[in-house]
């Protein structure tokens, strides 16, 4: 009889509604609108206990935006990254932003040992483009549900 090894996985579901403002350039070519992120990706951190959730709007398209939330053990969940992509002519131009200020309230609910819900009550992030002084202000709210899965 062969021994089988269990496969572990994570199911992530949720939605974040975000309003973006361009603080330094109100005439930015990228429209600053309110948008909802529903595509989410889970990544564990092999150096620290915890994980990251990256939320996407228009993943893989020229108007992609993503927001990364850190859930490190022993720390309050916080937003640690934001980026945008837009098309200029025939090129997709990625813009990475560094979080310079974050305030927020993320409430953790343990539903079962395998299922957790994170209510993002509110947050405000100031993020500065790493290539220039362009600064974004992001505000929002929503929720993320995580279910640990194990299959034989």
C-alpha positions as CSV (number, residue, x, y, z in Angstrom):
1,X,0.0,0.0,0.0
2,X,1.5,3.3,-1.1
3,X,1.5,6.2,1.4
4,X,-0.2,9.3,0.1
5,X,0.7,12.8,1.1
6,X,-2.0,15.3,1.9
7,X,-2.1,18.4,-0.2
8,X,-2.7,21.7,1.5
9,X,-4.3,24.7,-0.1
10,X,-6.0,27.9,0.7
11,X,-9.3,29.3,-0.7
12,X,-9.4,33.1,-0.6
13,X,-12.6,35.1,-1.3
14,X,-13.6,38.7,-0.7
15,X,-14.0,42.1,-2.0
16,X,-12.4,45.5,-1.4
17,X,-13.9,48.8,-2.6
18,X,-11.2,51.4,-3.0
19,X,-11.2,55.1,-3.9
20,X,-8.0,56.5,-5.3
21,X,-6.9,60.1,-5.5
22,X,-3.8,61.5,-7.2
23,X,-2.4,63.9,-4.7
24,X,0.5,65.3,-6.8
25,X,-1.1,65.3,-10.3
26,X,-4.9,65.8,-10.6
27,X,-4.5,65.6,-14.4
28,X,-2.9,62.2,-14.4
29,X,-3.5,60.1,-17.6
30,X,-4.7,57.2,-15.4
31,X,-8.3,57.9,-14.4
32,X,-8.7,58.0,-10.6
33,X,-11.9,56.3,-9.8
34,X,-13.6,54.1,-7.2
35,X,-13.1,50.5,-8.0
36,X,-13.8,47.1,-6.5
37,X,-11.1,44.3,-6.2
38,X,-12.4,40.7,-6.2
39,X,-9.5,38.7,-7.5
40,X,-7.2,37.7,-4.7
41,X,-3.9,35.7,-4.4
42,X,-2.5,34.1,-1.2
43,X,1.3,33.9,-0.7
44,X,3.0,32.6,2.4
45,X,6.2,34.0,3.8
46,X,8.9,31.4,4.3
47,X,11.0,33.7,6.5
48,X,8.3,34.9,8.8
49,X,5.2,33.2,10.1
50,X,2.2,34.7,8.3
51,X,1.0,35.4,4.8
52,X,0.2,38.1,2.2
53,X,-3.0,38.7,0.2
54,X,-2.7,40.6,-3.0
55,X,-6.0,41.9,-4.3
56,X,-6.4,42.7,-8.1
57,X,-8.5,44.8,-10.3
58,X,-8.1,43.9,-14.1
59,X,-5.3,41.4,-13.5
60,X,-3.2,41.0,-16.6
61,X,-4.8,43.9,-18.4
62,X,-3.2,47.3,-19.2
63,X,-5.3,48.9,-16.4
64,X,-4.2,46.5,-13.7
65,X,-4.1,47.7,-10.1
66,X,-3.1,45.6,-7.1
67,X,-2.9,46.1,-3.4
68,X,-1.0,43.9,-1.0
69,X,-2.0,43.3,2.6
70,X,0.4,41.7,5.1
71,X,-0.9,39.3,7.8
72,X,2.2,38.6,9.8
73,X,1.9,36.7,13.1
74,X,2.2,39.0,16.0
75,X,1.5,42.2,14.0
76,X,-1.7,44.0,13.0
77,X,-2.7,43.4,9.4
78,X,-1.5,46.3,7.2
79,X,-1.3,47.4,3.6
80,X,2.3,47.1,2.4
81,X,2.1,47.7,-1.3
82,X,0.2,49.2,-4.2
83,X,0.9,49.3,-8.0
84,X,-0.8,50.4,-11.2
85,X,-0.3,49.6,-14.9
86,X,-1.5,51.6,-17.8
87,X,-0.9,51.7,-21.6
88,X,0.9,54.5,-23.3
89,X,1.0,53.9,-27.1
90,X,1.9,50.2,-27.4
91,X,3.7,49.8,-24.0
92,X,2.3,48.8,-20.7
93,X,3.9,51.0,-18.0
94,X,4.0,49.6,-14.5
95,X,4.0,52.0,-11.6
96,X,5.1,50.7,-8.2
97,X,4.3,52.7,-5.1
98,X,5.9,52.5,-1.7
99,X,3.6,52.8,1.3
100,X,4.6,56.0,3.2
101,X,1.7,56.1,5.7
102,X,-1.0,53.6,6.6
103,X,-3.9,53.8,9.0
104,X,-6.6,51.3,9.2
105,X,-8.8,49.0,11.1
106,X,-8.9,45.3,10.1
107,X,-11.0,43.1,12.4
108,X,-10.2,39.3,12.6
109,X,-13.0,36.8,13.1
110,X,-12.2,33.1,13.5
111,X,-15.3,31.2,12.3
112,X,-13.7,27.7,12.6
113,X,-10.1,26.7,13.0
114,X,-9.9,26.4,9.2
115,X,-11.9,29.5,8.3
116,X,-11.1,33.2,9.1
117,X,-12.8,36.4,8.0
118,X,-11.0,39.7,8.0
119,X,-13.3,42.7,8.0
120,X,-11.5,45.7,6.5
121,X,-13.5,48.3,8.4
122,X,-11.6,51.2,6.8
123,X,-8.1,52.2,5.7
124,X,-6.2,55.1,4.3
125,X,-2.9,54.7,2.6
126,X,-0.5,57.3,1.2
127,X,1.8,55.7,-1.4
128,X,4.6,57.3,-3.3
129,X,5.8,56.2,-6.7
130,X,9.3,54.7,-6.4
131,X,10.5,56.5,-9.6
132,X,9.2,60.0,-9.0
133,X,7.2,62.1,-6.5
134,X,3.8,61.0,-7.7
135,X,1.6,60.3,-4.6
136,X,-1.6,58.4,-4.3
137,X,-4.2,58.4,-1.5
138,X,-6.2,55.2,-1.2
139,X,-9.2,54.8,1.1
140,X,-11.5,51.8,1.3
141,X,-13.2,49.0,3.0
142,X,-14.3,45.4,2.4
143,X,-13.7,41.9,3.6
144,X,-11.5,38.8,2.9
145,X,-12.4,35.2,3.8
146,X,-9.7,32.5,4.0
147,X,-10.4,28.8,4.3
148,X,-7.5,26.3,4.8
149,X,-8.1,23.2,2.7
150,X,-6.5,19.7,3.0
151,X,-7.1,17.0,0.5
152,X,-5.8,13.4,0.6
